[in-house]
Amino acid sequence: MRHLKTATAALACAFALIPAAVATAGTGPAPAPTTRTATAATSTAPTAAGNPASLRARAAGVCADAYQIGTTGYVKRAGVNVASVKQFYSPSCGKNYGYVWVWDSFRDAVGDYDVAAAVYSYYQDEVLGSRSWTNTTAQEFWSKGTSTVNECTAASGIVRAAGDAVPVGGLSSKRC
């Protein structure tokens, strides 16, 4: 059995490396309101695209009108994508959220793993809203909401497979 203290230390070390990553600014206007809420209005199921109405999103306090901003980033392990990382924004709550979706191919291959989801603020040089899970096989992970809508931010995702000494991480695109 792995120790929570070791996993927490490894995640903290991985988050310390995040500012060194390169991200490019996301572009494009916000999706039309009808596009944003179509999934949320029809289902509470988790999706790779991110559903703010899912049960796990609701448990994390994600506002129902949240939608993806910027472009998707990826967590790679040995050069293979194992998870998607996205940033969401809620106009009604004025919050940003990090979102991590673990890919089926990774889940099927490794058994349990550790995951962290957060929002990185370039302005504060801080990882905010971080939530982490250990020894999980879940697929969908949401950070806490952050009050960073007037800052340059990116979503941050960290994954560590059982038996791996260190986690691997990824960022969505930088949004200002």
C-alpha positions as MATLAB code, in Angstrom:
seq = 'MRHLKTATAALACAFALIPAAVATAGTGPAPAPTTRTATAATSTAPTAAGNPASLRARAAGVCADAYQIGTTGYVKRAGVNVASVKQFYSPSCGKNYGYVWVWDSFRDAVGDYDVAAAVYSYYQDEVLGSRSWTNTTAQEFWSKGTSTVNECTAASGIVRAAGDAVPVGGLSSKRC';
ca = [
       0.000    0.000    0.000;
       1.357    3.366   -0.961;
       1.640    6.078    1.633;
      -0.445    9.237    1.404;
       2.482   11.330    2.627;
       4.680   10.185   -0.269;
       1.916   10.805   -2.809;
       1.245   14.265   -1.395;
       4.949   15.151   -1.529;
       5.222   13.899   -5.112;
       2.167   15.923   -6.167;
       3.550   19.032   -4.470;
       6.869   18.594   -6.310;
       5.059   18.139   -9.599;
       3.021   21.308   -9.050;
       6.233   23.214   -8.397;
       7.374   22.372  -11.934;
       4.220   23.650  -13.641;
       5.327   27.283  -14.185;
       8.214   26.034  -16.340;
       5.766   24.633  -18.904;
       5.047   26.569  -22.062;
       1.466   27.456  -22.887;
       0.028   29.502  -25.683;
      -2.927   31.808  -25.336;
      -6.302   30.381  -26.215;
      -8.333   32.140  -28.857;
     -11.869   32.535  -30.002;
     -15.123   33.795  -28.556;
     -17.154   32.031  -25.892;
     -19.586   29.450  -27.255;
     -23.169   30.553  -27.780;
     -25.340   30.075  -24.661;
     -27.360   27.331  -26.362;
     -24.169   25.416  -27.163;
     -22.853   25.767  -23.618;
     -25.870   24.324  -21.865;
     -26.974   21.606  -24.270;
     -25.045   18.820  -22.529;
     -25.848   20.039  -19.037;
     -29.559   20.238  -19.791;
     -29.763   16.684  -21.093;
     -27.481   14.599  -18.897;
     -25.675   14.310  -15.590;
     -23.251   11.748  -17.010;
     -19.537   12.523  -17.053;
     -18.010   13.155  -20.480;
     -14.552   13.574  -21.939;
     -15.632   17.067  -23.041;
     -16.537   17.963  -19.451;
     -20.109   18.165  -18.176;
     -20.643   20.755  -15.413;
     -23.940   19.010  -14.589;
     -22.285   15.664  -13.814;
     -22.531   14.301  -10.300;
     -18.815   14.806   -9.610;
     -18.936   18.375  -10.969;
     -21.879   19.167   -8.728;
     -20.076   17.642   -5.731;
     -17.101   19.933   -6.513;
     -19.381   22.994   -6.652;
     -18.975   23.626  -10.392;
     -21.538   26.159  -11.598;
     -23.959   24.816  -14.199;
     -23.107   27.427  -16.855;
     -19.378   26.607  -16.894;
     -17.869   26.046  -20.327;
     -14.407   25.249  -21.651;
     -12.036   28.114  -22.347;
      -8.784   27.761  -24.212;
      -7.535   24.554  -25.747;
      -7.165   21.124  -24.238;
      -3.832   20.022  -22.809;
      -2.667   16.459  -22.276;
      -0.908   14.464  -19.593;
       1.644   12.155  -21.232;
       3.240    9.083  -19.678;
       6.128    7.564  -21.614;
       5.070    9.662  -24.615;
       1.470    8.397  -24.608;
      -1.568   10.550  -23.737;
      -3.158    9.296  -20.523;
      -5.443   12.218  -19.608;
      -6.941   15.431  -20.973;
      -6.698   18.735  -19.081;
      -9.216   21.531  -19.665;
     -10.051   24.874  -18.090;
     -13.666   25.886  -17.544;
     -15.167   29.293  -16.786;
     -18.528   30.140  -15.210;
     -19.863   33.626  -16.003;
     -22.575   33.450  -13.332;
     -20.193   32.434  -10.538;
     -17.113   34.286  -11.812;
     -14.940   31.203  -11.279;
     -12.396   29.147  -13.217;
     -12.111   25.367  -12.798;
      -9.543   22.770  -13.749;
     -10.796   19.518  -15.266;
      -8.982   16.215  -15.795;
     -10.392   13.306  -17.797;
      -8.412   10.055  -17.513;
      -8.407    8.033  -20.724;
      -9.826    4.502  -20.848;
      -6.602    3.063  -22.281;
      -4.659    4.247  -19.222;
      -7.324    3.133  -16.751;
      -7.451   -0.333  -18.292;
      -3.658   -0.725  -18.236;
      -2.615    0.465  -14.776;
      -5.273   -0.282  -12.192;
      -5.389    2.473   -9.590;
      -3.680    5.862   -9.776;
      -3.435    9.269   -8.112;
      -4.850   12.423   -9.732;
      -4.806   16.157   -8.989;
      -6.772   18.930  -10.723;
      -6.166   22.656  -10.216;
      -5.949   26.085  -11.827;
      -2.520   27.672  -12.231;
      -2.404   31.494  -11.953;
       0.475   33.027  -13.904;
      -0.167   36.333  -12.114;
       0.102   34.851   -8.598;
       2.559   32.109   -9.603;
       0.377   29.762   -7.563;
      -1.567   26.550   -8.051;
      -5.095   27.293   -6.807;
      -8.239   25.290   -6.133;
      -6.273   22.063   -6.035;
      -8.057   18.828   -5.271;
      -6.362   15.436   -5.248;
      -7.398   11.797   -5.166;
      -5.281    8.763   -4.303;
      -5.714    5.111   -5.224;
      -8.640    5.872   -7.518;
     -10.029    4.364  -10.707;
     -12.425    7.250  -11.421;
     -12.293    9.065  -14.741;
     -13.560   12.610  -14.124;
     -11.912   15.135  -11.783;
     -12.803   18.798  -11.078;
     -10.809   21.341   -9.081;
     -12.395   23.811   -6.715;
     -13.513   27.075   -8.290;
     -10.977   29.889   -8.270;
     -11.510   33.652   -8.366;
      -8.990   34.168  -11.155;
     -11.105   35.357  -14.075;
      -9.111   38.603  -14.330;
      -5.770   36.762  -14.405;
      -3.833   34.667  -16.879;
      -4.528   31.043  -15.980;
      -4.320   27.457  -17.190;
      -5.819   24.241  -15.899;
      -3.325   21.837  -14.379;
      -3.601   18.066  -14.211;
      -1.325   15.523  -12.549;
      -1.531   11.719  -12.805;
       0.607    9.055  -11.094;
       0.121    5.384  -11.836;
       0.604    2.857   -9.048;
       4.288    1.927   -9.007;
       5.495    5.120  -10.714;
       7.980    7.053   -8.580;
       6.840   10.480   -9.789;
       3.654   11.862  -11.307;
       3.313   13.293  -14.810;
       1.425   16.484  -15.545;
      -0.044   18.677  -18.206;
      -1.587   22.109  -18.726;
      -4.399   23.463  -20.827;
      -3.591   26.564  -22.868;
      -2.889   29.863  -21.104;
      -5.913   32.172  -20.988;
      -5.786   35.871  -20.143;
];
